Amino acid sequence: MSRADRHEPVAQVAGVHRIIVVGGGAGGLELATKLGNRLGKSGKAQIQLIDKARAHLWKPMLHEIAAGSMDPGVHELNYLAQSHWHHFRYRLREMIGLDRRRREVKLSPMFDEDGNQITPLRVFPYDTLVMAVGSLTNDFGTPGVKSHAIALETPTDAARFHRRLVNALIRAHAQPQALRPEQLQVAIIGAGATGVELAAELHNTTRDLVAYGLDRINPDEDIRLTLLEAADRILPALPRRLSDAATQLLRSRAVQVRVGARVAEVLPKGVRLASGEVIPAELVVWAAGVKAPDFLKDLDGLETNRTNQLVVKDTLQTTRDENIFAIGDCAACPWSGRNGNVPPRAQAAHQQASHLVRQIVARLRGQQLRPYRYRDFGSLVSLGEYTTVGNLMGSLVGGSMMIEGFCARLMYRSLYKMHELALHGYRKVLLDTLARLINRRTEPVVKLH
């Protein structure tokens, strides 16, 4: 019989329970913040957040940074400041190993861009470990992806794509000769939410960029956006009527939507399809498929699936260790009443973080853990500054209802506000929102560098 089944309080050292959260994404940072407020402030537990980045940015925003419609500096949240405000400790490190018998995590040393060591290799003990390391894009071993395509996995990736986009436009404006076939052509591989949202956002921002004096470029004739999807429709994981509406809107904005287009290779100046057709492209974004980080595949015997996700029970505990939990995209969590697992969505990470706060408190008291139940509130896909399509489900509407337009856009933005509220509370979110509205009136509508 397991300790959880006996409902005994878990082990503590000197009366303080040690909780380590690995990964400062949407779920991990919300969890560390709430645990810090509830347990860290009172000294009932020591909470540590481990992440190799210095700042947090909500991952669903990456397409806006890539397109230039959002300045990452305005929305980034410094982990060190958040840990100070909310009574947890932040460690600038990357997890590279686990010893379940000794209950220790091994963290790599960190170096700056000049090769100077910032932090040494360290080992930290835990009583409860929560894995919240998110997901990465899955290139399925496609040749040329790592060399010639950009995957929007981090704010750094998104900013790099935007710099390349701006440079491409300036280069095309300044050159005396005609455009090459691939110049100012963008191929987006994968028509899930990220690919679709990026295509729509790029249609708007490329025109804004050209308007800032790049008058030798005709955006309607010179810039081509191609969205490639191997399935028979875009947004294949969402309802067909949402997919059809998004397709219609994208095509009305001159985005070339190609379905049934499996990519065989990414070339230095384009994309080769399985059919042999080559699509010229100066910029290629890979947004097809997701998987958990590779280091989870052999993490001291924990069970994983074929996409490296840690397999968890309905209590969010890993199947082979009751002291280790997993939430968010890196967790293969059973979807109660459905075949399959909870989908990798921001709403799932938010729900799991909120649920796990209560369960960790219960665990410290020796109480039985309650199962997590995913509540599907539907999906929203942004198609530019003023247009969003989506469907609401479950208790919100008593069934399923498709929405689009300005109201859908407001609901899409409200998802981010919910995340901010979980991290900051109402007062700070209100002040930050007002400050951003004021600043937008004094800044370009698109990031120009």
TADA-V60993 format. One record per pair of residues at least 6 apart in sequence whose ideal C-beta (glycine too) atoms are under 6 Angstrom apart, sorted by the first residue. I is the first residue (numbers start at 1). GAP is how many residues later the second one is. Records with the same first field share a line. If there is no record, write none. Layout:
I->GAP + GAP
This chain:
2->320
4->318 + 365
7->359 + 361
8->358
9->357
10->117 + 353
11->116
16->30
17->28 + 110 + 347
18->28 + 108 + 109
19->26 + 28 + 109
20->28 + 106 + 109
21->7 + 10 + 11 + 28 + 109 + 111
22->28 + 73 + 109 + 111
23->109 + 110 + 111
24->25 + 27 + 32 + 55
25->109
26->320 + 323
27->105 + 300 + 301 + 322 + 325 + 326
28->104
29->27
30->323 + 392
31->322 + 325
32->15 + 17 + 56
33->53 + 390
34->323
35->12
36->11 + 50 + 51 + 52
37->49
39->6
40->7 + 47 + 48
41->46
47->41
48->41 + 43
49->39 + 41
50->41 + 43
52->42
55->21 + 23
56->21
57->15 + 18 + 19 + 98
58->358 + 361
60->286
62->90 + 96
63->131 + 134 + 135 + 138
64->6 + 137
65->7 + 93
66->86 + 92 + 95 + 96
67->134 + 135 + 138
68->94 + 137 + 378 + 379
69->132 + 136
71->376
72->83
79->11
80->10
83->6 + 7
92->18 + 27
93->14 + 17 + 26
94->14
95->10 + 12
96->10 + 12
97->9
98->7 + 201 + 202
100->200 + 221
103->22 + 23
104->19 + 21
105->19
106->17
107->15
109->8 + 10 + 11 + 12
110->8 + 9
111->6
112->6
128->195
129->195
130->195
131->179 + 195 + 199
132->195 + 196
133->160 + 197
134->194 + 195
135->155 + 157 + 194 + 209
136->17 + 157
137->14 + 149
138->151 + 152 + 153
139->6
143->122
144->121 + 122
145->121 + 141
148->118 + 120 + 136
149->117 + 135 + 137
150->7 + 11 + 135
151->135
152->6
168->114
169->40 + 45
172->11 + 12 + 45
173->41 + 43 + 44
181->99
182->87 + 88 + 98 + 99 + 100
183->99
184->38 + 39
185->39 + 95 + 96 + 97
186->39 + 97
187->39 + 84 + 92 + 94 + 97
188->7 + 10 + 11 + 39 + 97
189->39 + 74 + 97 + 99
190->97 + 98
191->36 + 38 + 43
193->188
194->93
195->92
196->38 + 50 + 185
197->185
199->26 + 28 + 56
200->183 + 184
202->23
203->50
204->180
205->241
206->13 + 17
207->12
208->237 + 238
209->237
210->7 + 9
225->30
226->30 + 53
227->28 + 30
228->30 + 33
229->30
230->32
232->27 + 28
233->10 + 26
234->9 + 13
235->8 + 11
238->141
239->152
241->161
242->147 + 149
245->144
246->135 + 143
247->10
249->134
250->7
251->6
261->12
262->12
263->8
264->8 + 10
265->7
266->18
270->8 + 9 + 10 + 11
271->8 + 10
272->6
290->54
291->16 + 17
292->16 + 17 + 38
296->8 + 12 + 14
297->7 + 11
302->8 + 16 + 18
303->8 + 16 + 17
304->6
305->6 + 27
309->21 + 23
310->8 + 16 + 21
311->8 + 21
312->6 + 14 + 19 + 21
314->20 + 57 + 58
315->54 + 56
316->9 + 40 + 56
317->8
318->6 + 8
327->25
328->21
329->15
332->9
333->8 + 9
335->6 + 7 + 39
336->37
342->6 + 32
347->30
355->17
359->10
375->19
376->17 + 18
377->17 + 19
378->12 + 13 + 14 + 15
379->11
380->8 + 10 + 32
381->8
382->6 + 30
388->20 + 21 + 24
389->15
390->13 + 18
391->9 + 11
392->9
393->7
420->9
421->8
